[in-house]
């Protein structure tokens, strides 16, 4: 009787231990870190037309798929990078900088960095605020200016 209880307890212990170990191992088959290179943070503000650079660092036990997208709400505005087969080795992590052109962006965006292998997947979100630069436009009338005279443009 005591032997069967001890054996039952040992089997239950092995089952729980194997479940925990498989979960711990699954969490470590892929690891993603991404940040803005300008400040090492997950949030960045730039003026429209400036480039925003982000650093992606991935360790994995096998090759990965990597996708980087610019989102506004749930809508994908632009794909920055998409490759379903990026070579990665656990001893040689994937480190790459990516540039986002903000010329046609204005307002608040989320940059989604997503990596995946056969064992799991991981995503990180970075905030990007693009401040618009006000355009100065002057619609000149026909001004006649003689040489050595000063041209005065009225305030708008």
CORVENZI-V395920 format. One line per field, one symbol per residue. phi: phi as a letter, one per 40 degrees, with the letter a starting at -180 (. if undefined). burial: b if it has 16 or more other C-alpha atoms within 10 Angstrom, else e. A space follows every 50 residues. Layout:
phi=???
burial=???
This chain:
phi=.ccccccccccccccccccccccccccbcabbbbacccbgbbbabbcdgc cbbbbbbbbacadbbbbbbcbbgbcccaccaaacbbcabdcbccbacbbb cbdbbahbbbbbbbbabcciaabbbbcbbbccccccbbbcccbcbcdgbc cbbccb
burial=eeeeeeeeeeeeeeeeeeeeeeeeeeeebbbbebbbbeeeebbbeebbbe ebbbbbebbbbbbbbbbbbbbeeeeeeeebeeeeeeebeeeeebeeebeb ebeebbeebbbbbbbbbeeebbbbbbbbbbbbeeeeeeeeeeeeeeeeee eeeeee
